[in-house]
Amino acid sequence: MEIKKLDSEDNKVSFILSKSNSAFANTIRRIIMEEVPTLAIEDVHFIKNDSALYDEFVAHRLGLVVLKTDLKSMELKDKCSCKDKGCAKCEIKFKLDKEGPGMVYASDLKFNDKSVKAVYPKTPIVNLLKKQSLKIEGIAVLGKGKEHMKWSPGLVYYRLYPEIKIERCDRVEEVERICPKKVYRVSNKKLVVDNLINCDLCMACTEICENIKVEGKKDEFIFNIESWGQIEIKEMLNKGIDVFNEKLKDFEDKL
């Protein structure tokens, strides 16, 4: 297996995964999205809620607040040494006490662990009018995306690396114009592939010219990982591989 980096941003990485297969690529995709744990609000106790939203609405919005996560200092509750009783290693307590008028933002959440904070502090929770107030307490815990999407660390997707063969084409300008990804370019009245990596196998070009052959390689993939912000992309990938190895070891032991 080989990995070649294509592009990188603050919360997104693209790379080419080659000498592999779709089963392995899809396993990595699913494990990262479903098995890599992150921190999210799970339990909310309402002391006072004068807002226009029901308690359930507010609790749902709180659960979707993206929280910075330190996987080295926390444990999943079912794996914690406290045996699911709740301790500082598996639970983070928070409070929110706000009076209107004004918008309640994610930045108004006060956690007992100062390393925990909202990744997007301006995430709106509820708007309070004059004399309205919201006072709550709650707990954030580690969880997995397979239990609820609020614990998913990000978006992972891939596509087959494209192969394009142009045998002959009499409608070169039309093919250049119809391609939504601007893969082709007309040069000296001939159609040439200018941006192969952009091709997403939509096959629009083959409908214009049947002598263009487009297919995806079976052992090469364009892989994309986007982080919601709880943990870094490198940690997402490393943790995903660790989980994969644990599953293989568990399977081997049972076998």
N, C-alpha and C positions, 0 to 999 in steps of 0.2 A: 504494500500500500504506500502511496506517495501523496503528499499534500503540497500544493503550490498556492501561495497567497496571491489573491487578485487585487483586493481593495480593502481598505480599513477606515472606519470612522470611529467616533467616540462610542457608539452603541451598536455598531454593525460591522461584521466581517464577512468577506466573500473569499472562497478558496476553491481550488480544483482538487477533488478527491479522485485519484486514479488507481488502477490496478486493484479495484475492489468490486463489489456487486451491490445490487439494489437492496438485498436483504440486510447487509451490514449497514448501508447508508440509512435505511429506514429505521433500523434498530437504534442507531445513534440519535436520529431525529426524535424518536419517541421517548427515549430515556432522558434526554436533556429536558424536554418539555414536560414530562410526566413524573420523573423520578428525582430530579435535582431539587432539593428542598429550598424554600425561601421563607421569609417571615411575613406574616399577615395577621391582621386583627381577627380574632375568632369569637371571643366572648365580650358582650357589652351589657353593662348594667346602667339603666337610665334612672337617674335621681330626679331629674326635672327636664321636661321637654315641652316648651311652649310654642315651638315652631309649627309651621303649616304642614310638616311631614309627619307621618306616623313613625313610631319607634322603629318598625321593621325597615322602612325606607332609609332612615338615617344609618341604621346598623349595616345595611347592605352597602351603602356608600363608603362607610368606614372600612369595611372589609376589602374594598377594592383600592384603597390607598396604597400606593407602592412604597414599601419601607426598605431602607438600607439594611442589608443582612450581613452578619459576620458568622460564617459557618464554622469558624475555628473555635468560637467561644460558646456556641449553642448546640443543643442536642434535640433530636426529635423526642417527643414526650414518651413514646413507646420504647425508646432506647435509652432513656435517661436513668441515671442511678437512683433517682428518687422513686422509681417505679410508678410513674404517672400520677404522683401526688401533687406535683407542681413545685418547682423551685426556680432559683435564679438562672439556672442553666437551660431550662426548657420553657420558661414563661417570662414575658416582658410586660410589666404593668404600665398603664397609662391613665391620664386624666384629661378631661376637657371641661372647661368652665368659661362660658362666653355669654355676654349679654348684648342685646341689640340696642340700637339698629346697626346692621352691618352683616357682611358675609362671614360665615365660619369656614376657615380654610384648613387644609391638612397641617399647616404650620402651627395651628393652635393646639395640636395634640402634644401633650407633655409626657414623655416616657421616663421611667425610673432609671433606664440605661441611656446615658447621654450619647452613646455611639449610634443609637437608633433614631432615625429621623425620616421624614417624608422625602422621597427622591424629588417629587414635584410639589413644593410647598404651597403653590397657588391652586392646588386641586380644590374646587369648591365642595363643601359638604351640604350646607343649607343656609338660606338667607333669613336672618332674624330681623323682625320689625321692632319698633320702639316698645319697650317693656317686656319683650319676649326674651327668654333665656334658654340655654341648653347646658345641662350639667350631667356628665356621664363618667363612669369608670369602666375599665375593661382590661383585657389581656390579649396580647399578641403571641402567637406560637409559630414554630416551624411546621410546615406541611408540604405536601407534594401536589403537583398539578393534576395527578390522576384522581385526587380527592375533590379538588375544586380549582377552577382556573385562576383564582386569586393567588395561588401559590406557584403558578407557573413562572419560571424565570425569564421567559422570552419566547420568541418565535423562531422556529428552525424549519427550513424548507430547502429543497434541492430540485434540480432538473438534470436530465441527461445532457451531456456535452454534445453539441450538434456537429453533424457532418453534412456538408453540402457539395454536391457534384452537379456542375452545369454542363450538360452534353451539348445542347443547342437551344437558343431562344431567340425568337423573332420579335418579341414584345418586351424588349429590355427596359424601356422607359416606363412602361406600365408596371412592370415588376418592381422597379426601383421605387415608384410612387406608392404602390399598394402595401409594401412591407411596413408594418407599424413600428418596427424596431430599427429601421434604417440600416439593415444588414448589407444591402447591395449598393453598388455605385456603377454608373455607366462610364466606361472609358474607351474612347475610340470606337464607339458604337457597339461595344461588347459589355456584357454584364459580368462584373467581378464582385467577389465577396470582400467587403471592406471592414465589416465589424462582426466576425463570426461569433464572438462571445455573447453578442446581444441577442442572437437567435433563440427564441423560446419555443420553436417547433410548432408554430401556429399553422403552418402549411398554406398560408395565403398565396405564396409565390407559386406553389405547385398547381394551384387552381388556374393560374394565368398561363403557365407554361409547363406542360406535362413532362418535358425533358429535364426539368430540374428535380434532382433527387435529394430529399432532406430526410435524415433520420438521426436518432440519438445513439451514441455509443453505449454499449451495455456495461462497460467496466469503468466509465469515467463520468463524473458528476460535477456540476457547479453547485456548491454548497453555500448556503447563507445562514448566518446566525445573528439574530437581533436580540439585544438585551432590553428588558423593561427598565432596568436600572438597579435592581436589588443587589446583584452581584456582577462582577466583570465577566466579559465573554470568555476570557482565558480560563477563569475559574469554572464557568458553566461547562466548558468542554472537558477540562480535567476531572471535575466531579462526575460528569456523565460517564467518562471512561472508567473511573473508580467503581461506580455503581454497576457498570457492565461486567467488570472483572469479578465483583462480589457475586453477581448473579451466576456467572459461569462457574465460580468456585462452589456455590451452593448446589448447582445442578450436578457438578462432578461428585460432590459428597453424597448426594441422594442416589446417584447412579451406582 
